[in-house]
Amino acid sequence: MTDDQLDMIADAYFLFIIFIAVIACTKSIRLVRREKFSVSLATSLSGLIRFILSISIVYAIMYLDNSLKLWPKFGLDYSTHTALALAALISLISSIPSRSLGTLRCWVYIFQLIASFGTYAILMIYQEYHTPRDILSTALFVTPILFLVHFHRYKKPEIKNIIPRSF
């Protein structure tokens, strides 16, 4: 394969994984309307909102890196490709219904997602988009933030009745 064909494959992977993540986030919204699952519309929308927040965080970090030269100080380059692919993958993993987490099918799906990212990383290295250190440093910095965005569950605040019941 030529370098141009490999570039096309890398671009296609990135667009495909983002497209699939958006579909996965919006699929649960459609299911709530049609099949009346016990999941509320707000919960379903939260997946899409978290995905958009993840993408925003990736670009905010890129902006900070461009402004403050954080990665170049260590002789590295912030890999936006890596960060965006991880944002999509973590969104896809977080969209897995909790009732299917213990199944073999679920773990095969997660393995396929991780393997696809690994293949994409190898392709980025082969095409000389980024070095392994760029990819690893970006992944180590961005992944905990993205996991916090997707897997942190907010508790509903308890509203105490301030009016006495004797009224």
C-alpha positions in Angstrom: 0.0 0.0 0.0 1.1 3.5 -0.7 1.5 6.2 1.9 -1.5 8.0 0.5 -3.7 5.0 0.9 -2.5 4.5 4.5 -3.3 8.2 5.1 -6.8 7.6 3.8 -7.2 4.6 6.1 -6.1 6.6 9.1 -8.5 9.4 8.2 -11.3 6.9 7.6 -10.7 5.2 11.0 -10.9 8.5 12.8 -14.1 9.6 11.1 -15.6 6.1 11.5 -14.9 5.9 15.3 -16.3 9.4 15.9 -19.4 8.5 13.8 -20.0 5.3 15.7 -19.6 7.1 19.1 -22.3 9.6 18.1 -24.6 6.8 16.9 -24.1 4.9 20.2 -24.8 8.0 22.3 -28.0 8.9 20.4 -29.2 5.3 20.1 -30.2 5.2 23.7 -32.3 8.3 23.2 -34.2 6.6 20.4 -34.7 3.5 22.6 -36.2 5.5 25.4 -38.8 7.0 23.1 -39.7 3.8 21.3 -39.5 1.0 23.9 -40.1 2.9 27.1 -37.1 1.6 28.9 -36.7 2.7 32.5 -33.9 5.0 31.5 -35.0 8.6 31.5 -34.4 10.9 28.5 -32.1 13.0 30.6 -29.9 10.0 31.3 -29.8 9.1 27.7 -28.9 12.7 26.7 -26.1 12.7 29.2 -24.1 10.2 27.1 -24.2 12.6 24.1 -23.4 15.6 26.4 -20.5 13.7 27.9 -19.2 12.9 24.4 -19.4 16.5 23.4 -17.7 17.5 26.6 -14.9 15.0 26.0 -14.2 16.4 22.5 -14.2 19.9 24.0 -11.7 18.9 26.6 -9.4 17.4 24.0 -9.4 20.6 22.0 -9.0 22.7 25.2 -5.9 20.7 26.1 -4.6 21.2 22.5 -5.2 24.9 22.9 -3.3 24.9 26.2 -0.5 23.0 24.7 -0.2 25.4 21.7 -0.3 28.4 24.1 2.0 27.1 26.8 4.1 24.7 24.8 3.6 22.0 27.5 4.5 18.9 25.4 7.4 20.6 23.5 9.1 21.4 26.8 9.6 17.6 27.1 10.5 17.1 23.5 7.1 15.7 22.7 4.0 16.6 20.6 0.4 16.5 21.9 -1.4 14.0 19.7 -4.8 15.3 19.0 -5.4 12.2 16.9 -4.8 10.0 19.9 -6.9 12.1 22.3 -9.9 12.3 19.9 -9.7 8.5 19.3 -9.6 7.9 23.0 -12.5 10.2 23.6 -14.6 8.3 21.1 -13.5 4.9 22.5 -14.2 5.8 26.1 -17.6 7.2 25.0 -18.4 3.8 23.3 -17.3 1.9 26.3 -19.4 4.1 28.6 -22.5 3.6 26.4 -22.5 -0.2 27.1 -25.6 -0.9 29.2 -24.7 -2.0 32.7 -26.9 -5.1 32.4 -24.5 -6.5 29.7 -21.2 -5.7 31.4 -20.6 -9.2 32.7 -21.2 -11.0 29.3 -18.5 -12.4 27.1 -19.9 -10.5 24.1 -19.3 -7.2 26.0 -15.7 -8.1 26.8 -15.1 -9.1 23.2 -16.5 -5.7 22.1 -14.2 -3.8 24.5 -11.2 -5.9 23.3 -12.1 -5.0 19.7 -12.3 -1.3 20.6 -8.9 -1.4 22.3 -7.3 -3.5 19.5 -8.6 -1.0 16.9 -7.0 1.9 18.8 -3.8 -0.1 19.1 -3.8 -0.6 15.3 -4.6 3.1 14.7 -1.6 4.0 17.0 0.7 1.7 15.0 -0.5 3.3 11.8 0.2 6.8 13.2 3.7 5.7 14.2 4.3 4.0 10.8 3.0 7.1 8.9 5.2 9.3 11.2 2.3 11.4 12.5 3.6 10.9 16.0 6.2 9.0 17.9 5.3 6.3 20.5 6.2 8.7 23.2 3.8 11.3 21.9 1.0 8.8 21.8 1.8 7.4 25.2 2.2 10.8 26.9 -1.1 12.0 25.4 -3.0 8.9 26.4 -1.6 8.9 29.9 -2.6 12.5 30.4 -6.0 12.5 28.6 -7.4 9.1 29.6 -8.0 9.7 33.3 -9.8 13.0 32.5 -12.0 11.3 30.0 -12.8 8.4 32.3 -13.8 11.0 35.0 -16.1 12.7 32.5 -17.8 9.5 31.4 -17.9 7.4 34.5 -18.3 9.8 37.4 -21.9 9.6 38.6 -23.4 12.7 40.1 -25.6 12.2 43.1 -28.9 14.0 43.1 -28.9 16.6 45.9 -31.3 15.8 48.6 -34.0 18.4 49.0 -35.2 18.6 52.6 -38.6 19.8 53.3 -38.1 23.2 55.1 -41.8 23.7 55.7 -43.0 22.0 58.9 -45.6 19.4 58.4 -47.9 20.9 60.9 -49.2 23.5 58.4 
